[in-house]
């Protein structure tokens, strides 16, 4: 049998591959002889053909500066704080205190007031981390108070049955009890500071209305959402037996037994009605004050109308909707629940 010699299949492709892989002695690349281009790696060059990277023989060695560390960064932060606390001002710290116009200097002063002098974080006892503080300003760039209330522990004894309420009109009431078996229960710690920390931790973890953190035996509350009205936040303490804790809002002590004269009651009315709504907890607080001072319901209504007029509403305990005031009946009436409040 005779075999006929013919062309080998694929010889053209093999020849092209051989040419592509051939090394050109005059090229820059040590692998394929291709030309060199800049590389993304400092001190290296890259082949424009096979993308091989090698050290640039013409690169100049630069002396590296000191390596940054957590310690060095902490020192820089410490130096910045010392400069700010020394009263040098933000402009000097930034190195631009010269040749500033009056408007530029005033702008830097406002910036310093807002973000340096006024910025204070608070401790989230539930998450063990810093939370950003919501900062609000008035039209004159003044920082508005972010604290909406506080709770002061007078001792670390507690008789049992102590209850803390955080309330917001139309959105409900949060109950926090002395009960470590409940999700919203707090416990008494070994010290009064430990108890305050535990209360702050529970409220911080469960509340939809406020953040809480403790400062020694004081639990401080701040709004969780800046869309909430600070005047509408209600802090109420139900403390049967001996007095173990008291609440305070806007400098007014929310303790029925602390009121001694009618003017104290009027101050409390002005505080709880600053948003024009009486919530169930506020209603209970004012009732307890009236019992303590001997103020009648008629006199109570006179005080309310004199200070706020007849537009004051009361939140219905049944449907949580605002009920209008009927002065002629000295009461509020909810149409939906068909009952007097």
Buried (B, 14 or more C-beta within 10 A) or exposed (E): EEEEEEEEEEEEEEEEEEEEEEEEEEBBBEBBBBEBEEBEEEEBBBBEBBEBBBEBEEEEEEEEEEEEEEEEEEEEEEEEEEBBEEEEBBBBBEEEBEEEEEEEBEBBBBBBBBEBEBEEEBBBBBEEEEBEEEBEEEEEBEBEEBBBBBBBBEEBEBEEEBBBBBBBBEEEBBBBBBBEEEEBBBBBBEEBBBBBBBBBBBBBBBBEBBBBBBEEBBBBBBBBEEEBEBBBBBBBBBBEEEEBBBBBBBEBBBBBEBBEEBEBBBBBBBBBBBBBBBBBBBBBBBBBBBEBBEBEEEBBBBBBBEEBEEEBBBBBBEEBBBBEBEEEEBBBBBEEBEBEB
